[in-house]
Amino acid sequence: MQNTPVFKVIFINQDEVFEVYAGKIFQSELWGFIEIEEFLFGERSQLLVDPSEEKLKGEFAGVKRSYIPMQSIIRIDEVEKEGSVKVTEAKGGNVSSFPLSAPPSKPGR
């Protein structure tokens, strides 16, 4: 029996750090973007509601595929199983994203 992979993706979105889980992730045909599909949200039977998890469920409700800019990605891990999704405030620091250049042109153009 083959297990399907689960990916934890951490990225910055409008001064917040999103931590989401997905079943599929790959480099997009749109240059400079990562595609995320099959968002995974743990089914909780507890009465306790996590506001950040509810925010992300609302944010990605009905989303089939999301395109995340590569410079927004902090980390991608393949994990054993999904955990709880999170939204946290991005803390300022002295690290900035690497400037991107135009994609290389193809020969003959």
C-alpha positions in Angstrom: 0.0 0.0 0.0 1.5 3.3 -1.1 1.0 6.4 1.1 0.2 9.6 -0.7 2.7 12.4 0.1 1.7 15.3 2.4 3.6 18.6 2.1 3.8 21.3 4.7 4.2 24.7 3.0 5.2 27.8 4.9 4.9 31.1 3.1 4.5 34.9 3.7 1.2 36.5 2.6 0.5 40.2 3.4 2.7 40.4 6.6 1.4 37.1 7.9 3.1 33.6 7.8 0.8 30.9 6.5 1.5 27.2 7.3 -0.7 24.9 5.2 -0.7 21.3 4.2 -1.3 20.0 0.7 -1.4 16.8 -1.2 0.3 18.1 -4.4 2.9 20.8 -4.9 5.0 21.6 -8.0 6.7 24.3 -10.0 4.1 26.2 -12.0 4.2 26.9 -15.7 3.8 30.5 -14.6 7.4 31.6 -14.2 8.3 32.3 -10.6 5.4 30.5 -8.9 4.8 27.3 -7.0 1.4 25.6 -7.5 -0.3 24.1 -4.5 -3.3 21.7 -4.9 -5.4 19.5 -2.6 -5.3 21.6 0.6 -5.6 19.4 3.7 -7.3 20.6 6.8 -7.4 18.2 9.7 -10.9 17.0 10.8 -11.2 17.9 14.4 -13.9 16.4 16.6 -13.0 18.8 19.5 -15.2 21.6 20.7 -12.2 23.9 20.8 -12.0 26.1 17.7 -8.6 27.5 16.5 -9.2 31.0 15.0 -6.2 30.8 12.7 -7.3 27.4 11.3 -10.8 28.8 10.7 -9.3 31.8 9.0 -7.3 29.6 6.6 -10.2 27.3 5.9 -12.2 30.4 4.9 -9.3 31.8 2.9 -8.9 28.6 0.9 -12.6 27.5 0.8 -13.4 26.5 -2.8 -9.8 27.0 -4.0 -8.8 24.2 -6.4 -5.2 25.4 -7.0 -3.2 28.3 -5.5 -0.2 30.0 -7.1 2.4 31.2 -4.6 5.3 33.4 -5.7 8.6 31.7 -5.1 10.0 34.6 -3.2 7.2 34.2 -0.6 8.0 30.6 0.1 9.9 30.1 3.4 10.0 26.4 3.5 8.5 23.2 2.0 8.6 19.9 3.8 7.3 16.4 3.0 5.8 15.2 6.2 4.2 11.9 7.5 0.8 13.4 8.1 -0.9 16.8 8.2 -0.9 18.9 11.3 -2.8 21.9 12.3 -2.7 24.9 9.9 -1.5 28.2 11.3 -1.5 31.9 10.6 1.0 34.0 12.6 2.2 37.6 12.3 5.4 38.0 10.3 8.1 39.5 12.5 10.3 42.1 11.0 13.9 41.2 10.5 17.0 42.0 8.5 16.4 39.4 5.8 14.9 40.4 2.4 14.1 38.4 -0.6 16.6 37.9 -3.3 15.8 40.0 -6.4 14.6 38.1 -9.3 15.6 38.7 -12.9 13.7 38.0 -16.1 13.5 34.4 -17.2 16.3 33.3 -19.6 15.3 33.7 -23.3 15.2 30.6 -25.5 17.8 30.3 -28.3 16.5 31.5 -31.6 14.2 34.2 -30.3 
